[in-house]
């Protein structure tokens, strides 16, 4: 089972990045976007869920997460 399921949309016309997906409640996840030679921009940082453990990996990606940034 995947620990992250996602869809990333980059729009250079709108200068934005949209992430929609799911993660497991454990471990923590983070994603960054880098355009050209610019510094990476944090897309999202998701800490593990309260009370989560490695056993959460067995359920697969069930925790919704979405983020949008402009660059």
N, C-alpha and C positions, 0 to 999 in steps of 0.2 A: 504494500500500500504506500502511496506517496505521502511524504511528510509535508509537501507543499504543492498546491495546485494553483495555477495562476494564469492571468492574462495581462499582458503589458501592452499598452497603446502609447506610442510616441507620436506626437503631432508637432512637426517642425513649423507648420503654419501658425499654430497657436502657441508654440514654444512651451509645450507641456508634456508631462508624462503621467499616465493614469495606470495604476496597478489595482486589479481586482482579483481576489483569490481566497484561498483558505490555507490554514496551517494547522499543524497539530498544536495542542496546548503546551507542548514541551519539545524541544528546547526553545530558547529565544531566537528570533529571526530578525534580520535587517537587510535592507536593500538600498543601493545607491545608483544614481544615474550620472554618467559623465558624457558630456557633449564636446567633441573635439579635444582640444588640449586644455580645456577648463578644469578647474578642480571638481572632484565628485560632489554631488549634492545628495543629502540623505533623502531617500524616498519614504522609508518608514523604518521604525525600530519597534519591535513587538516583544515585550518581556514574556517569559513563560507565565502561564495562568497560575493563579494562587492554588496551591495544593497539587500542582501538576508533577508528574514523574515520568520516567522513561516508559512506563506502561501506557501512557497516552499515545505513543507511537503506534500501538496495535490498532487503534481506532481509525488511523489515517487522518487526512486533512479535513477537519470539521469546523475549525474556528474561523469565521469570516474575517477578512481584513481588506481594507481598501485605502488608497492614498492617492493624492494628486498634487503635483508640484509644477511650478512654472520655472523655466530656465532661460 
